[in-house]
Structure formats: C-alpha cells, structure tokens
C-alpha cells in the first residue's frame, strides 16, 4: 500500500462509543487522533488504531479493510494497542496522558484521552532556538521540566510499561504549565518485533542503541537514554547524533564540551550518563536519575583556559554546517500523534 492510499479518517459528526467526532487532529503510521465531544459536551482526544501500512479505508466508510496476508499482523497490533489502553487507564499521574476510556468498534480499537491544550516541547525548543542566545533553554527550566517528566515516567515503569518513543514532540507542555508524556508506543513495538516493516520504529537521535538491534533487551534504561537525548536537545537546540552514527564516531562528548560554562558540569555529566551507549552504564532506574538530577549545590561552572576556549571555538566552526541540517524530532508542531 503506498503512502498515497492512507486510510481515510472517520467523517466529521460520526458517533463512536457515544463520542461525536469534531475533526481530525493528527494522523501517523499507526492511526488517527480526533478531537471529539463526550455526552456532556466535554472535549476529548480519541486515538483510533488504523495502521497505514496494513489497512485501507475509503472516505465515508467506517470499517477498515485489511488484506488477508496482513490480517495476523493487524490483529497482533490491535491486541497490543488494546493492552496499552488498559494499562494506561490504570495510571493516574498529572505527567502521564490520561486514558479515560477505551473500546472496540468498527473492527478496531479506540482510546479516549484528556484533550490537552498547549504545545509540545519540540515547538518550545524551535522557538527558543530562533532567539539567538547562548542557552536554548535555561538550566533551571530544564531541571524543573524533567523533574516533572521523570515523576510520570517512574509511575509508568512501576506498572511494568515502557514508553519507547520519548522525544520532544512527545512531551507536551499544557497551557497550565504541566509537562505530560504522550503517545506511548506499545503497538509500534509489537509490530516492529514481527519484522514486517522495513521502515524504522524509532526516532533517530532519541532511540537507544539497543532499539536498533533485533532481540536486545529493553528496559527502563532504554527510556532513560531518550530522556538524556531530550535534555541534550534542550541545551543544543538540535537532536544528538543517532546511535549508529555514534558507533562509528562518537562526538557526544565533544558537542557537550562546548556547553561547559553555559550549563553546569553536573547537568552535562547527567546527559553523558543517560546516553552511555552500553545500557549497563546508564542509570538503571528513574529513581537513580532523579536523585542525581535533583542534587542541589553542585551547579558549579567550569572556567576554561584560553587554549580550551580556542579549541572549542574552532570545533564549533567545524560543526556549524552539520548542526544546520539537523532538525528537532520527527514532526513539527503536531498535536499528540498516534
């Protein structure tokens, strides 16, 4: 199925599970997100499982059409999406997207979530990057933002779940200043494990090295790598190098070195620790990372010698071209994506 034949979204004013569709908010490889109204007129976001590479749907239709040879994979992803909804519905934390309801209809599954108003972290980074200052985001902002995100992620891990697609586009900053983790990737993970898709199931720069290797164990340390990469993006304004690039030549230390004196040594060390290529060299739990990130009184700034400053400036000139072609995240300014 070509990308031109993406399944059509449900029609405006369709009613599913007692919710009325207002409009489509976003569409991705794994489904569609709608703005809808519940029975009392409250706004909700509804995510529909509808993988573009497995299902077709014509405008005006409600049921997806799945090719017979893709049916088993479609059902496997559907089961995973349903389990994800059930797991998320048990979580209650201000920093994790709230699943209010999930149900089967139209031979697929729908997940009903709180409708969030605000913008994702990626949009904040792009805006901040446009204002020419030495810092993209202030250190105090980064610390308080990720303190919130980690509180939510800790609850997720306690429920034996992993996010597996943490990136600035999936950290939503609400209008009332809450940081919320959105877009959990369980269906994505199952589908990628089955090996039917050639295209990657990860976001380069934010995906840990083990996500590129088939059959490698993933755990809290996999999400923690992505957290480190997000902090890096908040400091640099661009994503870090993708894991395979780092394997060939790791420039992470060099890139972070240029931020000494702009950000504290402690914050730079935390990013290096989170983004260690070896999973065992990273924090093994969110708690271990929280403890380190929250340490007060260790925010000293290194004074560089003139020689070191010169080396860093030369390095910065060399990397300018490379940095200019990198972009943040996978999507620009999208609402919570499926």
N, C-alpha and C positions, 0 to 999 in steps of 0.2 A: 504494500500500500504506500503510495507516495505521500509526501507531506501535503501535496495539493488536496488530497482526499481526506483531510482531517474530519473526524466526526462532527456533525453539526450540534451546537448547543440546544438545549430544550427551548421551546418558544416562550417568549415573554407572556406572563399571566398563566402559564401552566401551573397546575397544582400537584405537588408530590408530597405525600405523607402529611397533608394538612398545611403545607407551606406554599405560598404563592411566589413564583419566580418574578423578580423585578427586572433584573438584567444580568448579563454575564460579567463577572469581574475579571476573570483570568482564565487562560487555557494553557495547558502544558502537555508534556508527553504522556502523563498518566491520568488526565482527567480535566474537568472543568470546575471552576468555582463561581457560584452565583450569589448575588445579593437577593435575599428573599424576605418575606414577611411572615411571621407566625400568626396564629389565630387571633392574637390580641394586637396585631399591628406592629410588633417589635421587629426591628431589623436583625437578621441573622445571616451568616455566610454558610452556604451549603456546598460541600465538595462532592462531586459525582465521580465515581470510578469509571473511567472510559479511556483506556489506553489507546492512543492514536495508532500505534503500530499493530494492534490486534483487532480493533473494532471499527466498523463503519456505521454512520447514521446520517440519513438524509434530512434536510430541513423539514420540520413539521412532524417527523417521526419521534417516537418515544423510546422504542426498543432498539438497542444496539444490534448490529448484525456481525457475527463473528465467524470467520472462515473455519470450516471443520478442523483443518490441521492446526489451528491456533487455539482451539477451544480449551484444551487441557491447561495451557499456559494462562489463558484468560481467567479460568476458574481458580487457578493457584493464586494469581494476583488478587482476585476478588476476595478469596478467603483471608489473605494477608491483610488487605485493606479493612475488612470487617473486624479482624482481630485487633488491628491498630486502633480502630474506633472504640472497640470495647475497652481496650487498655487505657486509652486517653480519657475515656469517660470516667474512669476510676480516679484519675488525678485531679486534684484541686489545688492549684497554686497560681498566684497572680502573674507569675513569669512563664507560664505554660498555657498555650492556647486551650480554651475551654471547649470540650466536646459536650454539647447539651443533649444530643440525641443521635442515633444512627439507625438506619432502617434499610430493608431491602425493598426495591420496587423497580419496575421496568427491566427486570433481569440483571440488575446491577445493585450497587450499594451506595447510600448517601450518608454523609457525615455532616451533622449540623453543628456549627461552631458560633461562638460570640463574634459579632461583626466588629472589627477593630477599626477605629479611625485614627489616622496619624500617618507615619511614613516609615519605611524600613531604614535600617542603619546604613545600607548602601547609599541611599539618597542623601543622608546626612554627610557621609564621607565625601561624596561627589561635590556637594555644596561647599563643604569646608575646604576641600582641595582647590576649589576655584578662587578662594580668598588666599592670596599669597602671604602665608606666614610660615615660620619655621616649624610650627606644630600644626598637624592636621586637626587632631582633637586634643584638648588639654588632658594632662595625665590624671587630674582629679576626676574628670568626666569619664575617662576610660575605666578607671578603678571602680567608680560607683556603678557604671553601666554593667560591667562584667560581674560585679558582686551580685547584682540582681539576676543576671542570666544564669550564673552558677547555682544560685539558690534553687532556681527552677530545674536546672539540669540534674542537680543532686536528687531531687524527688523522682525525676524520670528514671535515673539509674537505679534508685531504690526499688522501683517497680519492675526491675529487670528488663527495661527497654533501653534502646539506643536511638539517638536521633539520626545520625549518619549523613546529614546534609546541612550541618551548621555552617552558615556563611552570612555576610552582612545582609543579604537580601532576605534571609530567613530570621532575622532579629528585628522585630517590629517595635518601634517607639510610638506609644499611643499619645494622643493629644493631652492626656492627663499624666504624661511623663512616666509611664511604666514600660519596662523592656520585656517583651514577650517572645518566647521561642515559638515559631510557627512551622508548618509544613514538615511533618515527620515522614520519614521515607521508607516505611516498612514494606509496602507493596513494591516499591522500586528495588529494594534489596532482594526480595524473593525472585523477582523477575530477572535481575541481573545474575543471580546464582544459577538460574536454569540455563543460562548461556544462549538464549535465543536471540538476544540483542547484540549487535556489534557495537553500537554507539555506547560511550561510557555512561555510567550511572553515578558519576561523581562530578564535583566542580573542581577543575584544576586549580591548584594553589591552596585550596582548603581541605582537600581529601588527603588523608594519611597514606603513607606508602603501602600499608597492608591492604588498602582498598583496591590497589592496582594488581594485587597478587591473588589469584584464584585459590580458594580454600584456606586462606590465612585467618587465624583467629582475630576477631574484632571484639572490643570491649570498651569500657569507659575511656581508656587511653586513646581510642580512635576519635571519639568526640572531643577529647581534650586537645588533640593535635589541631583540630579545627578551631577551637577557642583561641589557641595561640596564634593561628593564622589570622583570625578576625582582629585580635589585638594589634598584630603587625599592620594590618590594613588601616586600622585607626591611626597608627603612628606615621605610616608611609604614604597613605592615600592611594596605594595600589596593592593588589594581592601579592603574596610571596610567590616565589618560583614554584612550579608544580613539582611534586615529589620525584617523577622520573628525571627532570632536569637537575634536581638537587643531587641525584645519584651520580650523574655524570660529572658535575662540578658544583659543589655546594657553596653558594655565595651568600647564604643567610647571615653568617657572622659578619661578613664584610658590609652587607647592607645595614645591619643593626649597629655596627660600629660607627656609622655616620650619624647615628642618633644620640651618641654619648654626649652628655651635656645639655641635650634638648629634653630627653627623658631620663629618669633616674636609672642608675645601674641595675637596681632591683627589678624594675619593670622589664628592662632588656633581658635580664637573666631569666625571668619568668617565661618570656616568649621563647627563648632558646631551649628551655627545659621542656615546655609543652610541645615544641616542634622537633624534638630529637627524632631522627629517622628510625632508631630502634625503639619499638613500643615499650620495652622494659626500662628504657632510660627516661621515660616521661613520668609525670605524676600518675599513679595507678588509680587514683580516686579523685573525685571532685573536691572532697574534703581536704585532701593534701594540697591541692591547688589553692583552695580558698584560704587556707592557713597562711600560705606564702604570699598571696596577693594582698591579704589584709594586714600584713606586718607594718606597723607604724614605725616611724623613727629611723627608717632605713632608706630614706629617699635622697641620699646624698648625690651630688652631681660631680662627675669626674672632670677635673681640669686637665685639658690636653696640652702637651708641649707644642711649640711652634711646628716642629717637624711632623708630629702626628696630624696636626691640623692641615698642613700642606698635603700630606699623603691622602687624607680624606677628601680634600677639595679636588685633587687630581682624579681620585676614584669616582667622585660624584660626576665629573665631566664625562668620564668614560661611560657611566651607566645612564646618562641622560636620555640617549636615544632609545635604549632598551625600555626604560621606565615609561617613555611617552607612548609606547604602543600597547602597554598593558592596561587592561580595564578592570574595574571592580566587579566581582560577582558574575553571574550568568545572565541576569536580566536587569533592565534599567527601570527603576521606579514602578515595579509591578506590585499589585496588591498580593496578599498571601496566595502563592502559586501552588497548583496541585503537584 
